[in-house]
Amino acid sequence: MSLPEIRCGHCGRKLAEGHVLVLSIKCPRCRVLNHYQATSHSPAHQGVPDRTPTDAQPTHHSLVGR
Ligand SMILES: [Zn+2]
């Protein structure tokens, strides 16, 4: 059983391992502050209506072929 590794996004140094919800950790090597936040499997969109507003529809216009 292995834990997911948390590595510095700048130099790749391994900072910790485990499951993270929210974490800020400064890399001791390059002193870059790495911020991690678990976004998957969290009901972060509660309270947001499922229906997309009509003026927020994604544009399907493509210049390919026409
Ligand atoms: Zn680093």
N, CA, C, O and the ligand as a Tripos MOL2 file, in Angstrom:
@<TRIPOS>MOLECULE
protein
  265   263    67     0     0
PROTEIN
NO_CHARGES

@<TRIPOS>ATOM
      1 N           0.8550   -1.2000    0.0000 N.3       1 MET1
      2 CA          0.0000    0.0000    0.0000 C.3       1 MET1
      3 C           0.8810    1.2370    0.0000 C.2       1 MET1
      4 O           1.6840    1.4500    0.9090 O.2       1 MET1
      5 N           0.7190    2.0250   -1.0100 N.am      2 SER2
      6 CA          1.5810    3.1960   -1.1400 C.3       2 SER2
      7 C           0.7360    4.4580   -1.1300 C.2       2 SER2
      8 O          -0.4050    4.4740   -1.5940 O.2       2 SER2
      9 N           1.3120    5.4850   -0.6020 N.am      3 LEU3
     10 CA          0.6420    6.7770   -0.5660 C.3       3 LEU3
     11 C           1.0970    7.6130   -1.7570 C.2       3 LEU3
     12 O           2.2280    7.4880   -2.2260 O.2       3 LEU3
     13 N           0.2150    8.4490   -2.2270 N.am      4 PRO4
     14 CA          0.6220    9.3300   -3.3220 C.3       4 PRO4
     15 C           1.6840   10.3160   -2.8560 C.2       4 PRO4
     16 O           1.6330   10.8490   -1.7470 O.2       4 PRO4
     17 N           2.6250   10.5330   -3.7250 N.am      5 GLU5
     18 CA          3.7150   11.4260   -3.3720 C.3       5 GLU5
     19 C           3.3550   12.8650   -3.6960 C.2       5 GLU5
     20 O           2.6970   13.1600   -4.6930 O.2       5 GLU5
     21 N           3.8050   13.7440   -2.8250 N.am      6 ILE6
     22 CA          3.6290   15.1740   -3.0510 C.3       6 ILE6
     23 C           4.9940   15.7470   -3.3600 C.2       6 ILE6
     24 O           5.9030   15.7320   -2.5300 O.2       6 ILE6
     25 N           5.1120   16.2450   -4.5580 N.am      7 ARG7
     26 CA          6.4110   16.7380   -4.9940 C.3       7 ARG7
     27 C           6.3510   18.2240   -5.3150 C.2       7 ARG7
     28 O           5.3060   18.7710   -5.6670 O.2       7 ARG7
     29 N           7.4980   18.8460   -5.1820 N.am      8 CYS8
     30 CA          7.6040   20.2480   -5.5280 C.3       8 CYS8
     31 C           7.3270   20.4210   -7.0070 C.2       8 CYS8
     32 O           7.8920   19.7170   -7.8430 O.2       8 CYS8
     33 N           6.4520   21.3640   -7.3220 N.am      9 GLY9
     34 CA          6.1320   21.6050   -8.7160 C.3       9 GLY9
     35 C           7.2480   22.2980   -9.4680 C.2       9 GLY9
     36 O           7.2080   22.4180  -10.6930 O.2       9 GLY9
     37 N           8.2300   22.7480   -8.7390 N.am     10 HIS10
     38 CA          9.3130   23.4940   -9.3840 C.3      10 HIS10
     39 C          10.5250   22.6080   -9.6340 C.2      10 HIS10
     40 O          11.0210   22.5320  -10.7580 O.2      10 HIS10
     41 N          10.9940   21.9500   -8.6060 N.am     11 CYS11
     42 CA         12.2230   21.1790   -8.7570 C.3      11 CYS11
     43 C          11.9770   19.6810   -8.6630 C.2      11 CYS11
     44 O          12.8710   18.8840   -8.9460 O.2      11 CYS11
     45 N          10.7780   19.2960   -8.2690 N.am     12 GLY12
     46 CA         10.4500   17.8760   -8.2450 C.3      12 GLY12
     47 C          10.8790   17.1610   -6.9870 C.2      12 GLY12
     48 O          10.7700   15.9380   -6.9020 O.2      12 GLY12
     49 N          11.3630   17.9010   -6.0090 N.am     13 ARG13
     50 CA         11.7610   17.2780   -4.7710 C.3      13 ARG13
     51 C          10.5420   16.7270   -4.0400 C.2      13 ARG13
     52 O           9.4940   17.3720   -3.9850 O.2      13 ARG13
     53 N          10.6880   15.5460   -3.4870 N.am     14 LYS14
     54 CA          9.5930   14.9450   -2.7440 C.3      14 LYS14
     55 C           9.4370   15.6510   -1.4110 C.2      14 LYS14
     56 O          10.3690   15.7120   -0.6100 O.2      14 LYS14
     57 N           8.2420   16.1860   -1.1840 N.am     15 LEU15
     58 CA          8.0120   16.9680    0.0220 C.3      15 LEU15
     59 C           7.2760   16.1700    1.0820 C.2      15 LEU15
     60 O           7.5410   16.3120    2.2760 O.2      15 LEU15
     61 N           6.3600   15.3380    0.6440 N.am     16 ALA16
     62 CA          5.5680   14.5680    1.5850 C.3      16 ALA16
     63 C           4.8670   13.4700    0.8150 C.2      16 ALA16
     64 O           4.9640   13.3860   -0.4090 O.2      16 ALA16
     65 N           4.1750   12.6460    1.5380 N.am     17 GLU17
     66 CA          3.3410   11.6550    0.8720 C.3      17 GLU17
     67 C           2.0850   11.4380    1.6880 C.2      17 GLU17
     68 O           2.1010   11.5020    2.9180 O.2      17 GLU17
     69 N           1.0080   11.1840    0.9890 N.am     18 GLY18
     70 CA         -0.2610   10.9920    1.6810 C.3      18 GLY18
     71 C          -1.3730   11.6860    0.9300 C.2      18 GLY18
     72 O          -1.1690   12.2560   -0.1420 O.2      18 GLY18
     73 N          -2.5300   11.6250    1.5060 N.am     19 HIS19
     74 CA         -3.6870   12.2460    0.8810 C.3      19 HIS19
     75 C          -3.8820   13.6480    1.4440 C.2      19 HIS19
     76 O          -3.8330   13.8590    2.6560 O.2      19 HIS19
     77 N          -4.0990   14.5790    0.5640 N.am     20 VAL20
     78 CA         -4.1370   15.9860    0.9470 C.3      20 VAL20
     79 C          -5.4950   16.5710    0.5950 C.2      20 VAL20
     80 O          -6.0270   16.3380   -0.4900 O.2      20 VAL20
     81 N          -6.0370   17.3220    1.5120 N.am     21 LEU21
     82 CA         -7.2100   18.1350    1.1740 C.3      21 LEU21
     83 C          -6.7590   19.5170    0.7660 C.2      21 LEU21
     84 O          -6.9850   19.9590   -0.3600 O.2      21 LEU21
     85 N          -6.1180   20.1890    1.6990 N.am     22 VAL22
     86 CA         -5.5260   21.4830    1.3840 C.3      22 VAL22
     87 C          -4.1720   21.5400    2.0660 C.2      22 VAL22
     88 O          -4.0550   21.2190    3.2480 O.2      22 VAL22
     89 N          -3.1740   21.9380    1.3450 N.am     23 LEU23
     90 CA         -1.8350   21.9640    1.9170 C.3      23 LEU23
     91 C          -1.0010   23.0440    1.2500 C.2      23 LEU23
     92 O          -0.9850   23.1850    0.0280 O.2      23 LEU23
     93 N          -0.3230   23.7890    2.0770 N.am     24 SER24
     94 CA          0.6820   24.7050    1.5560 C.3      24 SER24
     95 C           2.0040   24.3080    2.1780 C.2      24 SER24
     96 O           2.1300   24.2300    3.4000 O.2      24 SER24
     97 N           2.9680   24.0640    1.3510 N.am     25 ILE25
     98 CA          4.2690   23.6490    1.8590 C.3      25 ILE25
     99 C           5.3640   24.2990    1.0250 C.2      25 ILE25
    100 O           5.2880   24.3660   -0.2020 O.2      25 ILE25
    101 N           6.3660   24.7660    1.7200 N.am     26 LYS26
    102 CA          7.4690   25.4280    1.0210 C.3      26 LYS26
    103 C           8.5870   24.4340    0.8100 C.2      26 LYS26
    104 O           9.0230   23.7430    1.7300 O.2      26 LYS26
    105 N           9.0290   24.3830   -0.4080 N.am     27 CYS27
    106 CA         10.1070   23.4640   -0.7410 C.3      27 CYS27
    107 C          11.3990   23.9360   -0.0870 C.2      27 CYS27
    108 O          11.7980   25.0850   -0.2780 O.2      27 CYS27
    109 N          12.0590   23.0730    0.6800 N.am     28 PRO28
    110 CA         13.3050   23.4820    1.3420 C.3      28 PRO28
    111 C          14.4570   23.6320    0.3690 C.2      28 PRO28
    112 O          15.4770   24.2360    0.6990 O.2      28 PRO28
    113 N          14.3030   23.0930   -0.8110 N.am     29 ARG29
    114 CA         15.4080   23.1900   -1.7620 C.3      29 ARG29
    115 C          15.3580   24.4980   -2.5570 C.2      29 ARG29
    116 O          16.3230   25.2630   -2.5940 O.2      29 ARG29
    117 N          14.2000   24.7310   -3.1950 N.am     30 CYS30
    118 CA         14.1350   25.8980   -4.0740 C.3      30 CYS30
    119 C          13.2440   27.0000   -3.4970 C.2      30 CYS30
    120 O          13.0900   28.0660   -4.0930 O.2      30 CYS30
    121 N          12.6650   26.7260   -2.3360 N.am     31 ARG31
    122 CA         11.8770   27.7220   -1.6140 C.3      31 ARG31
    123 C          10.6480   28.1920   -2.3830 C.2      31 ARG31
    124 O          10.1670   29.3090   -2.1910 O.2      31 ARG31
    125 N          10.1640   27.3450   -3.2310 N.am     32 VAL32
    126 CA          8.9070   27.6380   -3.9000 C.3      32 VAL32
    127 C           7.7770   27.1480   -3.0200 C.2      32 VAL32
    128 O           7.8090   26.0260   -2.5150 O.2      32 VAL32
    129 N           6.7820   27.9930   -2.8400 N.am     33 LEU33
    130 CA          5.6330   27.6090   -2.0390 C.3      33 LEU33
    131 C           4.6610   26.8300   -2.9160 C.2      33 LEU33
    132 O           4.1000   27.3490   -3.8810 O.2      33 LEU33
    133 N           4.4840   25.5790   -2.5500 N.am     34 ASN34
    134 CA          3.5900   24.7230   -3.3090 C.3      34 ASN34
    135 C           2.2600   24.6520   -2.5910 C.2      34 ASN34
    136 O           2.2010   24.4510   -1.3780 O.2      34 ASN34
    137 N           1.2080   24.8160   -3.3460 N.am     35 HIS35
    138 CA         -0.1300   24.7560   -2.7720 C.3      35 HIS35
    139 C          -0.8870   23.6200   -3.4290 C.2      35 HIS35
    140 O          -0.9980   23.5420   -4.6530 O.2      35 HIS35
    141 N          -1.4070   22.7370   -2.5800 N.am     36 TYR36
    142 CA         -2.1490   21.6050   -3.0830 C.3      36 TYR36
    143 C          -3.5580   21.6550   -2.5430 C.2      36 TYR36
    144 O          -3.7880   21.9890   -1.3810 O.2      36 TYR36
    145 N          -4.4810   21.3210   -3.3920 N.am     37 GLN37
    146 CA         -5.8740   21.2650   -2.9720 C.3      37 GLN37
    147 C          -6.5680   20.1680   -3.7490 C.2      37 GLN37
    148 O          -6.5110   20.1090   -4.9770 O.2      37 GLN37
    149 N          -7.2240   19.3020   -2.9990 N.am     38 ALA38
    150 CA         -7.9540   18.2190   -3.6500 C.3      38 ALA38
    151 C          -9.2500   18.7620   -4.2220 C.2      38 ALA38
    152 O         -10.0800   19.3250   -3.5080 O.2      38 ALA38
    153 N          -9.4020   18.5810   -5.5060 N.am     39 THR39
    154 CA        -10.5980   19.1050   -6.1520 C.3      39 THR39
    155 C         -11.5240   17.9840   -6.6120 C.2      39 THR39
    156 O         -12.7130   18.2090   -6.8410 O.2      39 THR39
    157 N         -10.9870   16.7970   -6.7430 N.am     40 SER40
    158 CA        -11.8110   15.6950   -7.2180 C.3      40 SER40
    159 C         -12.5800   15.0750   -6.0640 C.2      40 SER40
    160 O         -12.1410   15.0920   -4.9140 O.2      40 SER40
    161 N         -13.7200   14.5370   -6.3990 N.am     41 HIS41
    162 CA        -14.5640   13.8360   -5.4330 C.3      41 HIS41
    163 C         -15.0440   14.7390   -4.3060 C.2      41 HIS41
    164 O         -15.3680   14.2650   -3.2180 O.2      41 HIS41
    165 N         -15.0890   16.0230   -4.5650 N.am     42 SER42
    166 CA        -15.6080   16.9130   -3.5390 C.3      42 SER42
    167 C         -16.8280   17.6580   -4.1000 C.2      42 SER42
    168 O         -16.7900   18.1820   -5.2130 O.2      42 SER42
    169 N         -17.8870   17.6930   -3.3260 N.am     43 PRO43
    170 CA        -19.0960   18.3870   -3.8130 C.3      43 PRO43
    171 C         -18.9360   19.8970   -3.7520 C.2      43 PRO43
    172 O         -19.6450   20.5780   -3.0120 O.2      43 PRO43
    173 N         -18.0290   20.3970   -4.5100 N.am     44 ALA44
    174 CA        -17.7130   21.8150   -4.4470 C.3      44 ALA44
    175 C         -18.7640   22.6720   -5.1490 C.2      44 ALA44
    176 O         -18.8200   23.8900   -4.9800 O.2      44 ALA44
    177 N         -19.5960   21.9920   -5.9450 N.am     45 HIS45
    178 CA        -20.5690   22.7570   -6.7240 C.3      45 HIS45
    179 C         -21.9520   22.7200   -6.0900 C.2      45 HIS45
    180 O         -22.9590   22.9070   -6.7720 O.2      45 HIS45
    181 N         -21.9970   22.4840   -4.8060 N.am     46 GLN46
    182 CA        -23.2930   22.5380   -4.1530 C.3      46 GLN46
    183 C         -23.8040   23.9720   -4.1460 C.2      46 GLN46
    184 O         -23.0520   24.9200   -3.9190 O.2      46 GLN46
    185 N         -25.0640   24.1010   -4.3930 N.am     47 GLY47
    186 CA        -25.6410   25.4320   -4.4190 C.3      47 GLY47
    187 C         -25.5910   26.0460   -5.7940 C.2      47 GLY47
    188 O         -26.2540   27.0500   -6.0530 O.2      47 GLY47
    189 N         -24.8190   25.4590   -6.6740 N.am     48 VAL48
    190 CA        -24.7600   25.9490   -8.0390 C.3      48 VAL48
    191 C         -25.7920   25.1940   -8.8670 C.2      48 VAL48
    192 O         -25.7990   23.9630   -8.8770 O.2      48 VAL48
    193 N         -26.6420   25.9040   -9.5440 N.am     49 PRO49
    194 CA        -27.6620   25.2280  -10.3470 C.3      49 PRO49
    195 C         -27.0350   24.3980  -11.4510 C.2      49 PRO49
    196 O         -26.0050   24.7610  -12.0190 O.2      49 PRO49
    197 N         -27.6810   23.2720  -11.7430 N.am     50 ASP50
    198 CA        -27.1310   22.3810  -12.7620 C.3      50 ASP50
    199 C         -27.2530   22.9810  -14.1540 C.2      50 ASP50
    200 O         -26.4180   22.7440  -15.0270 O.2      50 ASP50
    201 N         -28.2940   23.7510  -14.3390 N.am     51 ARG51
    202 CA        -28.5070   24.3000  -15.6760 C.3      51 ARG51
    203 C         -27.5480   25.4570  -15.9350 C.2      51 ARG51
    204 O         -27.3740   26.3560  -15.1120 O.2      51 ARG51
    205 N         -26.9640   25.4000  -17.0540 N.am     52 THR52
    206 CA        -26.0450   26.4660  -17.4410 C.3      52 THR52
    207 C         -26.8520   27.6410  -17.9750 C.2      52 THR52
    208 O         -27.7530   27.4540  -18.7920 O.2      52 THR52
    209 N         -26.5470   28.8090  -17.5350 N.am     53 PRO53
    210 CA        -27.2130   29.9920  -18.0980 C.3      53 PRO53
    211 C         -27.0330   30.0490  -19.6020 C.2      53 PRO53
    212 O         -26.0000   29.6460  -20.1380 O.2      53 PRO53
    213 N         -28.0520   30.5540  -20.2680 N.am     54 THR54
    214 CA        -28.0270   30.5060  -21.7340 C.3      54 THR54
    215 C         -26.8850   31.3210  -22.3200 C.2      54 THR54
    216 O         -26.3620   31.0000  -23.3870 O.2      54 THR54
    217 N         -26.5110   32.3580  -21.6270 N.am     55 ASP55
    218 CA        -25.4250   33.1700  -22.1800 C.3      55 ASP55
    219 C         -24.0550   32.6510  -21.7670 C.2      55 ASP55
    220 O         -23.0300   33.2810  -22.0260 O.2      55 ASP55
    221 N         -24.0570   31.4900  -21.1190 N.am     56 ALA56
    222 CA        -22.7810   30.9050  -20.7220 C.3      56 ALA56
    223 C         -22.5420   29.5900  -21.4520 C.2      56 ALA56
    224 O         -21.7020   28.7850  -21.0490 O.2      56 ALA56
    225 N         -23.2790   29.3860  -22.5130 N.am     57 GLN57
    226 CA        -23.0830   28.1540  -23.2600 C.3      57 GLN57
    227 C         -21.7200   28.1560  -23.9420 C.2      57 GLN57
    228 O         -21.2360   29.1850  -24.4140 O.2      57 GLN57
    229 N         -21.1360   27.0010  -23.9760 N.am     58 PRO58
    230 CA        -19.8530   26.9240  -24.6950 C.3      58 PRO58
    231 C         -20.0630   27.1060  -26.1850 C.2      58 PRO58
    232 O         -21.0410   26.6320  -26.7620 O.2      58 PRO58
    233 N         -19.1490   27.7830  -26.7710 N.am     59 THR59
    234 CA        -19.2750   28.0530  -28.2030 C.3      59 THR59
    235 C         -18.7820   26.8610  -28.9920 C.2      59 THR59
    236 O         -17.7100   26.3130  -28.7360 O.2      59 THR59
    237 N         -19.5950   26.4750  -29.9580 N.am     60 HIS60
    238 CA        -19.2300   25.3350  -30.8010 C.3      60 HIS60
    239 C         -18.7600   25.7990  -32.1720 C.2      60 HIS60
    240 O         -18.5490   24.9970  -33.0810 O.2      60 HIS60
    241 N         -18.6080   27.0650  -32.2940 N.am     61 HIS61
    242 CA        -18.1980   27.5760  -33.5920 C.3      61 HIS61
    243 C         -16.7610   27.1560  -33.8970 C.2      61 HIS61
    244 O         -15.8400   27.3350  -33.1000 O.2      61 HIS61
    245 N         -16.6310   26.6110  -35.0450 N.am     62 SER62
    246 CA        -15.3120   26.1690  -35.4540 C.3      62 SER62
    247 C         -15.0230   26.6800  -36.8500 C.2      62 SER62
    248 O         -15.9030   26.6940  -37.7100 O.2      62 SER62
    249 N         -13.8270   27.0850  -37.0650 N.am     63 LEU63
    250 CA        -13.4660   27.6090  -38.3670 C.3      63 LEU63
    251 C         -12.9840   26.5010  -39.3050 C.2      63 LEU63
    252 O         -12.6240   26.7470  -40.4560 O.2      63 LEU63
    253 N         -12.9890   25.2820  -38.7810 N.am     64 VAL64
    254 CA        -12.4770   24.1660  -39.5750 C.3      64 VAL64
    255 C         -13.5410   23.7370  -40.5810 C.2      64 VAL64
    256 O         -14.6780   23.4620  -40.1970 O.2      64 VAL64
    257 N         -13.2040   23.6800  -41.7940 N.am     65 GLY65
    258 CA        -14.0980   23.1550  -42.8310 C.3      65 GLY65
    259 C         -15.0160   24.2140  -43.4160 C.2      65 GLY65
    260 O         -15.6640   23.9680  -44.4340 O.2      65 GLY65
    261 N         -15.0850   25.3580  -42.8130 N.am     66 ARG66
    262 CA        -15.9490   26.3820  -43.3680 C.3      66 ARG66
    263 C         -15.2060   27.7030  -43.4200 C.2      66 ARG66
    264 O         -15.7630   28.7080  -43.8600 O.2      66 ARG66
    265 ZN         11.4600   22.7920   -5.1100 Zn       67 ZN67
@<TRIPOS>BOND
     1     1     2 1
     2     2     3 1
     3     3     4 2
     4     3     5 am
     5     5     6 1
     6     6     7 1
     7     7     8 2
     8     7     9 am
     9     9    10 1
    10    10    11 1
    11    11    12 2
    12    11    13 am
    13    13    14 1
    14    14    15 1
    15    15    16 2
    16    15    17 am
    17    17    18 1
    18    18    19 1
    19    19    20 2
    20    19    21 am
    21    21    22 1
    22    22    23 1
    23    23    24 2
    24    23    25 am
    25    25    26 1
    26    26    27 1
    27    27    28 2
    28    27    29 am
    29    29    30 1
    30    30    31 1
    31    31    32 2
    32    31    33 am
    33    33    34 1
    34    34    35 1
    35    35    36 2
    36    35    37 am
    37    37    38 1
    38    38    39 1
    39    39    40 2
    40    39    41 am
    41    41    42 1
    42    42    43 1
    43    43    44 2
    44    43    45 am
    45    45    46 1
    46    46    47 1
    47    47    48 2
    48    47    49 am
    49    49    50 1
    50    50    51 1
    51    51    52 2
    52    51    53 am
    53    53    54 1
    54    54    55 1
    55    55    56 2
    56    55    57 am
    57    57    58 1
    58    58    59 1
    59    59    60 2
    60    59    61 am
    61    61    62 1
    62    62    63 1
    63    63    64 2
    64    63    65 am
    65    65    66 1
    66    66    67 1
    67    67    68 2
    68    67    69 am
    69    69    70 1
    70    70    71 1
    71    71    72 2
    72    71    73 am
    73    73    74 1
    74    74    75 1
    75    75    76 2
    76    75    77 am
    77    77    78 1
    78    78    79 1
    79    79    80 2
    80    79    81 am
    81    81    82 1
    82    82    83 1
    83    83    84 2
    84    83    85 am
    85    85    86 1
    86    86    87 1
    87    87    88 2
    88    87    89 am
    89    89    90 1
    90    90    91 1
    91    91    92 2
    92    91    93 am
    93    93    94 1
    94    94    95 1
    95    95    96 2
    96    95    97 am
    97    97    98 1
    98    98    99 1
    99    99   100 2
   100    99   101 am
   101   101   102 1
   102   102   103 1
   103   103   104 2
   104   103   105 am
   105   105   106 1
   106   106   107 1
   107   107   108 2
   108   107   109 am
   109   109   110 1
   110   110   111 1
   111   111   112 2
   112   111   113 am
   113   113   114 1
   114   114   115 1
   115   115   116 2
   116   115   117 am
   117   117   118 1
   118   118   119 1
   119   119   120 2
   120   119   121 am
   121   121   122 1
   122   122   123 1
   123   123   124 2
   124   123   125 am
   125   125   126 1
   126   126   127 1
   127   127   128 2
   128   127   129 am
   129   129   130 1
   130   130   131 1
   131   131   132 2
   132   131   133 am
   133   133   134 1
   134   134   135 1
   135   135   136 2
   136   135   137 am
   137   137   138 1
   138   138   139 1
   139   139   140 2
   140   139   141 am
   141   141   142 1
   142   142   143 1
   143   143   144 2
   144   143   145 am
   145   145   146 1
   146   146   147 1
   147   147   148 2
   148   147   149 am
   149   149   150 1
   150   150   151 1
   151   151   152 2
   152   151   153 am
   153   153   154 1
   154   154   155 1
   155   155   156 2
   156   155   157 am
   157   157   158 1
   158   158   159 1
   159   159   160 2
   160   159   161 am
   161   161   162 1
   162   162   163 1
   163   163   164 2
   164   163   165 am
   165   165   166 1
   166   166   167 1
   167   167   168 2
   168   167   169 am
   169   169   170 1
   170   170   171 1
   171   171   172 2
   172   171   173 am
   173   173   174 1
   174   174   175 1
   175   175   176 2
   176   175   177 am
   177   177   178 1
   178   178   179 1
   179   179   180 2
   180   179   181 am
   181   181   182 1
   182   182   183 1
   183   183   184 2
   184   183   185 am
   185   185   186 1
   186   186   187 1
   187   187   188 2
   188   187   189 am
   189   189   190 1
   190   190   191 1
   191   191   192 2
   192   191   193 am
   193   193   194 1
   194   194   195 1
   195   195   196 2
   196   195   197 am
   197   197   198 1
   198   198   199 1
   199   199   200 2
   200   199   201 am
   201   201   202 1
   202   202   203 1
   203   203   204 2
   204   203   205 am
   205   205   206 1
   206   206   207 1
   207   207   208 2
   208   207   209 am
   209   209   210 1
   210   210   211 1
   211   211   212 2
   212   211   213 am
   213   213   214 1
   214   214   215 1
   215   215   216 2
   216   215   217 am
   217   217   218 1
   218   218   219 1
   219   219   220 2
   220   219   221 am
   221   221   222 1
   222   222   223 1
   223   223   224 2
   224   223   225 am
   225   225   226 1
   226   226   227 1
   227   227   228 2
   228   227   229 am
   229   229   230 1
   230   230   231 1
   231   231   232 2
   232   231   233 am
   233   233   234 1
   234   234   235 1
   235   235   236 2
   236   235   237 am
   237   237   238 1
   238   238   239 1
   239   239   240 2
   240   239   241 am
   241   241   242 1
   242   242   243 1
   243   243   244 2
   244   243   245 am
   245   245   246 1
   246   246   247 1
   247   247   248 2
   248   247   249 am
   249   249   250 1
   250   250   251 1
   251   251   252 2
   252   251   253 am
   253   253   254 1
   254   254   255 1
   255   255   256 2
   256   255   257 am
   257   257   258 1
   258   258   259 1
   259   259   260 2
   260   259   261 am
   261   261   262 1
   262   262   263 1
   263   263   264 2
@<TRIPOS>SUBSTRUCTURE
     1 MET1         2 RESIDUE 1 A MET
     2 SER2         6 RESIDUE 1 A SER
     3 LEU3        10 RESIDUE 1 A LEU
     4 PRO4        14 RESIDUE 1 A PRO
     5 GLU5        18 RESIDUE 1 A GLU
     6 ILE6        22 RESIDUE 1 A ILE
     7 ARG7        26 RESIDUE 1 A ARG
     8 CYS8        30 RESIDUE 1 A CYS
     9 GLY9        34 RESIDUE 1 A GLY
    10 HIS10       38 RESIDUE 1 A HIS
    11 CYS11       42 RESIDUE 1 A CYS
    12 GLY12       46 RESIDUE 1 A GLY
    13 ARG13       50 RESIDUE 1 A ARG
    14 LYS14       54 RESIDUE 1 A LYS
    15 LEU15       58 RESIDUE 1 A LEU
    16 ALA16       62 RESIDUE 1 A ALA
    17 GLU17       66 RESIDUE 1 A GLU
    18 GLY18       70 RESIDUE 1 A GLY
    19 HIS19       74 RESIDUE 1 A HIS
    20 VAL20       78 RESIDUE 1 A VAL
    21 LEU21       82 RESIDUE 1 A LEU
    22 VAL22       86 RESIDUE 1 A VAL
    23 LEU23       90 RESIDUE 1 A LEU
    24 SER24       94 RESIDUE 1 A SER
    25 ILE25       98 RESIDUE 1 A ILE
    26 LYS26      102 RESIDUE 1 A LYS
    27 CYS27      106 RESIDUE 1 A CYS
    28 PRO28      110 RESIDUE 1 A PRO
    29 ARG29      114 RESIDUE 1 A ARG
    30 CYS30      118 RESIDUE 1 A CYS
    31 ARG31      122 RESIDUE 1 A ARG
    32 VAL32      126 RESIDUE 1 A VAL
    33 LEU33      130 RESIDUE 1 A LEU
    34 ASN34      134 RESIDUE 1 A ASN
    35 HIS35      138 RESIDUE 1 A HIS
    36 TYR36      142 RESIDUE 1 A TYR
    37 GLN37      146 RESIDUE 1 A GLN
    38 ALA38      150 RESIDUE 1 A ALA
    39 THR39      154 RESIDUE 1 A THR
    40 SER40      158 RESIDUE 1 A SER
    41 HIS41      162 RESIDUE 1 A HIS
    42 SER42      166 RESIDUE 1 A SER
    43 PRO43      170 RESIDUE 1 A PRO
    44 ALA44      174 RESIDUE 1 A ALA
    45 HIS45      178 RESIDUE 1 A HIS
    46 GLN46      182 RESIDUE 1 A GLN
    47 GLY47      186 RESIDUE 1 A GLY
    48 VAL48      190 RESIDUE 1 A VAL
    49 PRO49      194 RESIDUE 1 A PRO
    50 ASP50      198 RESIDUE 1 A ASP
    51 ARG51      202 RESIDUE 1 A ARG
    52 THR52      206 RESIDUE 1 A THR
    53 PRO53      210 RESIDUE 1 A PRO
    54 THR54      214 RESIDUE 1 A THR
    55 ASP55      218 RESIDUE 1 A ASP
    56 ALA56      222 RESIDUE 1 A ALA
    57 GLN57      226 RESIDUE 1 A GLN
    58 PRO58      230 RESIDUE 1 A PRO
    59 THR59      234 RESIDUE 1 A THR
    60 HIS60      238 RESIDUE 1 A HIS
    61 HIS61      242 RESIDUE 1 A HIS
    62 SER62      246 RESIDUE 1 A SER
    63 LEU63      250 RESIDUE 1 A LEU
    64 VAL64      254 RESIDUE 1 A VAL
    65 GLY65      258 RESIDUE 1 A GLY
    66 ARG66      262 RESIDUE 1 A ARG
    67 ZN67       265 GROUP 0 **** ****
